[in-house]
Amino acid sequence: MTEKPAQTSVGSTPPELFTWEFATNPYPAYAWLREHAPVHRTKLPSGVEAWLVTRYADAKQALADARLSKNPAHHDEPAHAKGKTGIPGERKAELMTHLLNIDPPDHTRLRRLVAQAFTPRRVAAFAPRVQELADHLIDQFAHKGSADLIHEFAFPLPIYAICDLLGVPREDQDDFRDWAGMMIRHGGGPRGGVARSVKKMRGYLAELIHRKRAALPEEPTPGEDLISGLIRASDDRASDRLSENEAAAMAFILLFAGFETTVNLVGNGTYALLTHPEQRQRLQQSLAVGDTDLLATGVEELLRYDGPVELATWRFATEAVTIGGQRIEVGDPVLVVLAAADRDPGRFNAPDTLDLGRRDNQHLGYGHGIHYCLGAPLARLEGRTALATLLTRLPDLQLAVDSTDLRWRGGLIMRGLRTLPVSFTPTQSW
Ligand code: HEM
């Protein structure tokens, strides 16, 4: 509990958003907005104007409001800007059918299908594989005494985990790693190398689904992969049948939604622990005696304190809506700022303090309402395994650079570090 509360008294003019300083530490600006302009209209770097919702109660209401659609077709943008706004889904129609771009009833149907295949049981059975992956990755650098935890650990862990869960054969997983690397390095925009990587990934997934459908045994086998489960769930209900395009879009969104988020949970979470030695020591002591309660509450607190998803994905008003006393017109885009809501003193006691044992921690890091993160059980499993394994195997892990030398990505939706250089006493592989 070493951090001072964020400064809120930065004057009466709105802080500048989307600058380098803001990317490094957006929390003082969010504190100002929460206090002075809780539903704030701003121009985004793409030129699109959108409402930022920063208070917890307003954010929760907005996330559950059916009048705020996820379908970019409801965006009232000027004709000359069509397809140039950077809003995912506006240009690539074939990517539109995934969960984060659709509303009920289509959303209800697709979500039910994937929930049937993506069960807590399937995730729980996956725990030994996640542990094996975490150990294997640490084995690659444990002898060196230093590493970049983003590239050598946080980045490969979720991509291999999701590939395994989906049923992407091991020999193809490095291709996925390269495509995902291109997407994370150059942002989600539909340009150049990113567009090519997205296209390759989708083409590959479509073909994989086609092959798996042709070879699917009549009865499910134990440990069946998720794509097969998805095909089975859709084939079981003739009326609910997933089209191949929907199935490819579903596999794609699982990869996309579950990848950079988890990289950032491990990256931001490790960084927060390394810069809060008291909290880190507390966690290491409890892990040393086999107590995992603090690990469980701690991962939730790391999500609240500096979570991977800074702003929830786009929403568009389908009718005039009032949020926090502010009228929002039809067609206006709304961005719910999860990072600001989760530091709201109106909801959380001492919100700028990291307290791994925090109780009553109903943070919005996984969203809220019908789009609540479908992968939360997997994210929790990966986050807990990654942090516990790092702290246990490299007990004197420390930052190898000054915090001020770290660079944050500065994307619109996600918050995460570009690199996380660390040092530790070299150890042998396990
Ligand atoms: C949705 C956060 C990991 C799959 C969401 C949303 C948030 C979120 C905030 C809601 C977005 C909105 O309402 O606009 C996170 C965080 C993660 C994480 C913080 C890691 C720490 C994962 C993983 C997967 C996944 C590992 C799957 C492999 C999804 C899917 C949705 C979603 C499919 C869309 C659900 C729907 O629209 O019904 N996530 N996520 N997420 N997440 Fe996650």
Residues whose N, C-alpha, C, O or C-beta is under 5 A from the ligand:
A	BS01	HEM	L99 L100 R111 I253 L254 A257 G258 T261 T262 L265 P308 V309 A312 T313 L364 G365 Y366 G367 I370 H371 Y372 C373 L374 G375 A376 L378 A379
